[in-house]
């Protein structure tokens, strides 16, 4: 491949040790074959693939303008890895630099109480839990037989299974089942109240198994 046509290159800064960028052409020119390669202006547009000195510099303080569950939420100001910031967060308009102007423009200080980020009374960890629960389908299997055809799933059972299966601690009193305790199979909507009044929803999927199915030994070839 011609050196002029190569898609990726390494750029080093003179006089600065261990400082270099790996760049990749955003619009690489086509293979000219036997003809002379002609580069157009768009062929000189590069994407930054990596920057070696990012690991030697402190994290960058930014303000999130979008919710990124597991990382931070809109209006939250945190420090992030520089490479992640440049490669993902900034290009996708998820963050802005934490300048004094941006802090006032996005009302960052109003989102903090005694130095802790809060939204609707929830911290970032609380928002992570809400996001997790909104996508959760709690699977419950109920054993039935000729003598036991009916069952009842209570908030106490749901709280126990949340703890066992997902390490989520919830008080049974904060779990509400619309329509009363669950007595049928299928998917059911359940409410969990956080901090007393913040409601989030998740699903409980109940399936029935017969005692014969659960105790049947594995077949031997």
N, C-alpha and C positions, 0 to 999 in steps of 0.2 A: 504494500500500500504506500502511496506517495506520502512523504512527510507533510506536504501541504494539505492533503486530503484527510489525514488521520483524525479520528473522531475525538480522541482523548489526549490530553497533554498535561504535563506537570510544569507549573510556573514557580520559580523560586525568587525570593527577594534578596538582592545583592547586599551583603554585609550583615544579614540577619540569619543566624544559624537556626536550622530546624523550623524555618518558616516557609511553607509552600502550599500551593493550591493545586488540586487536580480538577481540570476543567474538561468539559465535554461539549462538542459542537451541538447546538440545539437543532440546527438545520444543516446536516452534513451534505456536501456536494455529491452528485452522482458520480459513478465511476466513468471517467472520460474515455476509457479504452485506450486506443493508440493516439488519440488526439491530446493536445496540450490542455492541462487542467486550467479552467478559468473560474476563479472564485468571485462570487457575488457578495454584496454587502451583508445579506442575511447569513452568509456562511461564517461570519465573524462574531456571531452571537453565541455566547457560551453559557452553560449551566455549571454552577459550582457543585462538584461531586463530594469533595472533602477538603478540609483545611487542617493541616497538621498542627498549627499553633493554637487551635481552639481548645485542645486538651490542657494547654498550659495556662490558659487565661481563666479568670473566675467566671461563674455563671452570670447570665445576663438577666437583669430585672425587667419584667414585662407586665403588662396589664392585659388580661384576657377579655376579649370582646365577643367571644362565643363560648358556649358551654363545651368543655372537653372532659367528659366524665372520666374519673380516675386520675386526672391531672389538676384541673382547676376549672372555675366557673366564671361566667360573665361578671366583670367588675372586680375580680380577685387579682391581686398583685403578688406574684411570686418570682423566684429566680429559677431560670431554666438553663439547660445545656445549650451552649452557643450553636453547636452544629444542628441540633434539633430545631432550634429557633429559626435558623436561616434556611434549612432545608424543608421544613414543614409548617411551622407556626406562622411565620411572617408571610410566605408566599400564598398561603391559604386564608389569609386575613383572619386568623384566629387571635392574634395578639397585636399590640402596639408597644412601642418602647415606653418605659415608665418615666417619661419626662414630667417635669412639673406642670406643663401645660396639659398633657394627657391625663394626669391625675385629677386636675380640676374639670376637664372636659367630660370625663367619664364618671365623675362624682365618686371616685374611689374611696375617699375617706368616709363617705356616708355608709359604705358597706361594712365598716369595721366597728366593732364594739369592744373596747378594752384590748385592742390589737388583734381581735379574732374576727375572721370573715364570717358574716351571717347573711343568709337570705331566707326570708320568711321564718326566722327563728332557727334555721338549720345551719350547721357548719358545713364545710366541704365534705367531711366524712359522712354527715347526715345526707347530703345531696347524693353522694355515691351510693348510699344504701337505698335511697328512693329510686335511683336509676336502676339498681340491681333488682329491686322488688318489682318494678313496673314491667320487667321482662321475664320475671320468674314464673315458672309453672311447677308448683310443688306436687310431686307425684306421690300418691298414697294408694297402697293396695289393701283391700279389705277381704278377709277370708270369709266365705259363706258356705254353709252346708244345709242339709235337710232340717236340722234342728235350729239353725241360726240363719234366718233369711233376712233379718233386718239389722241395721247398725245405725250408729249416730256419731258423727264426727264433730267434736266440740272445739271451741277456741283453745282449750288446754291441750288437746291432741295436736292441733296445728302448731302451737307454740313449741311443743316438744319436738316435732319433726323439723321445724325450722332450725332449731338448735342442733339436732343430730345431723341433718343432711347438709346444712349450709352455714353452720356456726353463727346464726343470727339469733340474738337474744331478744325476745319480745314477751312482754307481760300478757297473759291471757286476757286480762281486762281491757287491753288496748286493741284486741282483735275483734272485729265485728263481722258477722256473717249475715248478709242481707237475706231475709226470709227465714232466719233461724238456723239451727244446726243442720249439717248436711246429712241427708239420709238416702241419697240416690247417687248412682255413678255418673261420670261425665265431668265436664269442666265447670267450676264454680268460681264466681268472683268473691274475693274476700278483701275487707278493708283493714288496714293497720294504721293506727293513729300514733304519730311520733310527737313527742313534746306535748302531748295532750290534745292538740287540735289540728296538727298537720296530717292530712289523710293521704295515704298512698294505697294503690290497689295492686293486688297480685292474684294469680290464679291457682286454684287447687284442683288437680285432676285426680279423680277417684276411679279406680278400676277394681272390679270384683274378680276374685280367683276362688275356685272351689277347693275344698279341702282335699279332694281326690287329686286335683292338678298339683297342689302344693306339696303333697306327700308322695307323688309318684316317683319311683326311682329312675335313674338314668338308664337308658337302654344300653346293653352290652353287645357290641358287634361279635 
